[in-house]
Amino acid sequence: MTAHLRQIVEDVLLVFAALLPIVNPLGGAPIFLAMTADYSREERKLLAWQVTVNSFVLLVVSLAIGTYVLEFFGLSVPVVQVAGGVVVSSLGWRLLQAPSTIDKPVTASAASHRNIAFYPLTMPLTVGPGSISVAITIGANHPESVRSFLINIPAILIGVTLVAAAVFIAYRYADRLSRMIGETGMAVVLRLSAFVLLCIGVQILWNGASTLLRTLPV
C-alpha cells in the first residue's frame, strides 16, 4: 500500500468513525418511523432516500466549507452548538409529548415529502448540530498543498458516503424493526429515543454554553 493510499484510508476511517456515532442512524430510525407513520411503505422508502441525499450534501458541505461559512458570518462553533442544542431539545420534547398511536398509511404529496425530508428529518434529526460541529472541526485542517487536497477530497466523499449508506439502511428498514417488536415495543422505543434526543440537545447546548462562558472576563 502506497503512502497516499494509506493516507486516504486513514482519513476515510477518521471521517466515518467520528461522524457515525453522532449521526446514529439506528437511534434515529424509530423516530423517523414515528414521524412518517402516515406514509405508505413506498413513500417512506422515498423519504429515506431523500434524507440520505440531504445528509450526504450537508455533511460534505460542513466538512469542505463549514469553517469558511462560519467565518463569513462571524460565527463560532459554540454558538452553533447553543442554537442547535435548542432546536434538538425542542424536537425531542415535542416527540415526548406526541401521541404514540400509529395512523393508517395515507398518500402524501410530493410537496409534503420535500417539506419534512430536510426539516426535521435531515436536520436536526439525522444531521444535527453535533454532527455539523464535528464535521466542521474535521474540515478545519485545510490542505496545505494540491497533493493534500487531492487526498483529502476523496477521503471526505468516501467517508460521508459510508455514513449516508448507514442512514439509508437504518431508515429504509425501520418498518421491519416495528414489525419485530410490535406496537407497544415501538412506543417504548420511541419514548426512549425521544428522551435520549432531548438529552443530546441539552448536552450540545451545554457544551456550547460552557465554552462561551469560559471566554467571559473574570
Secondary structure as UniProt FT lines:
FT   HELIX           3..23
FT   HELIX           25..35
FT   TURN            36..38
FT   HELIX           41..73
FT   HELIX           77..97
FT   HELIX           110..116
FT   HELIX           117..126
FT   HELIX           129..139
FT   HELIX           146..172
FT   HELIX           174..214
//
